[in-house]
Amino acid sequence: MSVPGRRQERLAEQIRDEIAEILALGELQDPRIGFTTITRVELTADLAHARILVSVLGDDEAQQNTIAGLSSAAGYIRREITHRLKLRRAPELIFTLDHGPEAGLRIDGLLQKLRQGGEK
C-alpha cells in the first residue's frame, strides 16, 4: 500500500466533511439510517473508490440497517459530492462499519475491571 499523497488526503477529508454534513442536515430520508458518525474516508491511489468508515450508535441490527440505508443512498451522496466539490467524477462510495470505537470501549471496560480487581 502506498503512502497517500496530499491531494488524496485533502480529498478524503473533504468527502468526509460533505457526507457528515449531508447526514447532519437530514438530507437522507431513509428511516434505516440511525445516529451515524463518519470516522474516516480511505481513497484509493487513483481516486476511483472511497471506503467510508462509519460508526453507528446501537445494536448489530441498527448498524446493519444503517449500512444498508447508506449503501442504497450511495448514488445520491456521490452525486452531491460531485456537485459540492466541483469534481469531474466522484469516487465510488463503499460504506463499512468502523469497529474501532467499539473495541476502544471494550478495552476500557477490561482495564477498569483489572483496576477494580487490583484494589481489592
Sequence and secondary structure as in RCSB ss.txt:
>XXXX:A:sequence
MSVPGRRQERLAEQIRDEIAEILALGELQDPRIGFTTITRVELTADLAHARILVSVLGDDEAQQNTIAGLSSAAG
YIRREITHRLKLRRAPELIFTLDHGPEAGLRIDGLLQKLRQGGEK
>XXXX:A:secstr
     HHHHHHHHHHHHHHHHHHHTT    TT  SEEEEEEEE TTSSEEEEEEEESS HHHHHHHHHHHHHTHH
HHHHHHHHHTT SS  EEEEEE  HHHHHHHHHHHHHHHHHHHH 
